[in-house]
Amino acid sequence: MSAPHIVTVIGYFSIPSENAAAFRENCAAMVALRDKEPGHLATAYGFGADGTAVSREDYESAEAVLRHMQVGSHIFESTQALVSITGVELHGPADELDKLRDLFGAMSPRYFVTEYGFRR
């Protein structure tokens, strides 16, 4: 069985109530970058009633993740001042995840090697 060649980055956040509106503005700004990012397949942000949020981003490669981090670095820096990052997960083929270890290492991510799945 094959697995899709997709790299997924999932971020978990705790948002102080006074920063909720500004964080949502940053989410919208990140989504607006999509036309500048070939290889960025999808992004979604979800919000919990308890001041938490999760982001899910799908990319065709590690190189597309690296490009996203460059293009959106100014927004990510602002986001870090607004929220606490409570977790990061990276999902994808082992060779693609290896290319991201230096970039994400300080965030202590959990790595998941994709073995089964499909993509339409």
C-alpha positions as CSV (number, residue, x, y, z in Angstrom):
1,M,0.0,0.0,0.0
2,S,1.2,3.5,-0.7
3,A,1.1,6.7,1.3
4,P,0.5,10.2,0.0
5,H,3.6,12.4,-0.4
6,I,2.3,15.2,1.8
7,V,3.9,17.1,4.7
8,T,1.5,18.2,7.3
9,V,2.4,20.7,10.1
10,I,0.0,20.9,13.0
11,G,0.3,23.6,15.7
12,Y,-1.4,23.8,19.0
13,F,-1.9,27.2,20.7
14,S,-3.2,28.7,24.0
15,I,-4.5,32.2,23.4
16,P,-5.0,34.8,26.1
17,S,-8.4,36.3,25.7
18,E,-7.0,39.8,25.2
19,N,-5.0,38.5,22.1
20,A,-7.8,36.5,20.5
21,A,-8.8,39.1,17.9
22,A,-5.2,39.8,16.9
23,F,-4.4,36.1,16.6
24,R,-7.4,35.6,14.3
25,E,-6.1,38.6,12.2
26,N,-2.7,36.8,11.9
27,C,-4.5,33.6,10.9
28,A,-6.3,35.5,8.1
29,A,-3.0,37.1,7.0
30,M,-1.3,33.6,6.8
31,V,-4.2,32.3,4.7
32,A,-3.9,35.4,2.4
33,L,-0.3,34.3,1.6
34,R,-1.5,31.2,-0.3
35,D,-1.1,32.7,-3.8
36,K,2.6,33.4,-3.0
37,E,3.3,29.8,-2.0
38,P,3.4,27.2,-4.6
39,G,3.2,23.8,-3.0
40,H,1.1,25.0,-0.1
41,L,-1.9,22.7,-0.5
42,A,-4.2,23.7,2.4
43,T,-4.5,25.5,5.7
44,A,-7.2,25.4,8.4
45,Y,-7.5,27.0,11.8
46,G,-9.9,25.7,14.4
47,F,-10.7,27.3,17.8
48,G,-11.8,25.8,21.1
49,A,-14.2,27.5,23.5
50,D,-11.4,27.3,26.1
51,G,-9.0,29.7,24.4
52,T,-7.1,27.1,22.5
53,A,-6.6,26.8,18.7
54,V,-5.1,24.4,16.3
55,S,-3.6,25.0,12.8
56,R,-3.2,22.3,10.1
57,E,-1.1,23.0,7.1
58,D,-0.5,20.6,4.2
59,Y,2.4,20.9,1.8
60,E,3.7,18.9,-1.2
61,S,7.2,18.9,0.2
62,A,9.6,20.0,2.9
63,E,10.8,22.7,0.5
64,A,7.3,24.1,0.4
65,V,7.2,24.2,4.2
66,L,10.6,26.1,4.3
67,R,9.3,28.6,1.7
68,H,6.2,29.1,3.8
69,M,8.2,29.9,6.9
70,Q,10.3,32.4,4.9
71,V,7.3,34.1,3.3
72,G,5.3,34.3,6.5
73,S,8.1,34.8,9.0
74,H,6.9,38.3,9.9
75,I,3.4,37.0,10.8
76,F,4.8,34.0,12.7
77,E,7.0,36.3,14.8
78,S,3.9,38.4,15.6
79,T,1.9,35.3,16.5
80,Q,4.6,34.1,18.9
81,A,4.1,37.3,20.9
82,L,0.3,36.7,21.1
83,V,0.0,33.0,22.0
84,S,1.8,30.1,23.7
85,I,2.6,27.3,21.3
86,T,1.7,24.2,23.3
87,G,2.6,21.6,20.7
88,V,3.8,21.0,17.2
89,E,3.4,17.8,15.1
90,L,5.1,17.1,11.7
91,H,3.6,14.3,9.6
92,G,5.0,13.0,6.3
93,P,7.5,10.8,4.6
94,A,10.7,10.2,6.6
95,D,13.0,11.8,4.1
96,E,10.9,15.0,4.0
97,L,10.7,15.2,7.8
98,D,14.4,14.9,8.1
99,K,14.7,18.1,6.1
100,L,12.7,20.0,8.7
101,R,14.4,18.9,11.9
102,D,16.7,21.9,12.1
103,L,13.9,24.4,11.5
104,F,11.5,22.9,14.0
105,G,14.0,21.4,16.5
106,A,13.6,24.2,19.1
107,M,9.8,23.7,19.2
108,S,10.3,20.0,20.3
109,P,7.9,18.7,17.7
110,R,6.4,15.2,17.6
111,Y,7.3,13.4,14.3
112,F,4.9,11.0,12.6
113,V,6.1,9.1,9.5
114,T,3.2,8.5,7.1
115,E,2.9,4.9,6.1
116,Y,-0.7,4.5,4.8
117,G,-3.2,6.7,3.2
118,F,-4.5,8.3,0.0
119,R,-4.9,11.7,-1.6
120,R,-7.5,12.6,-4.1
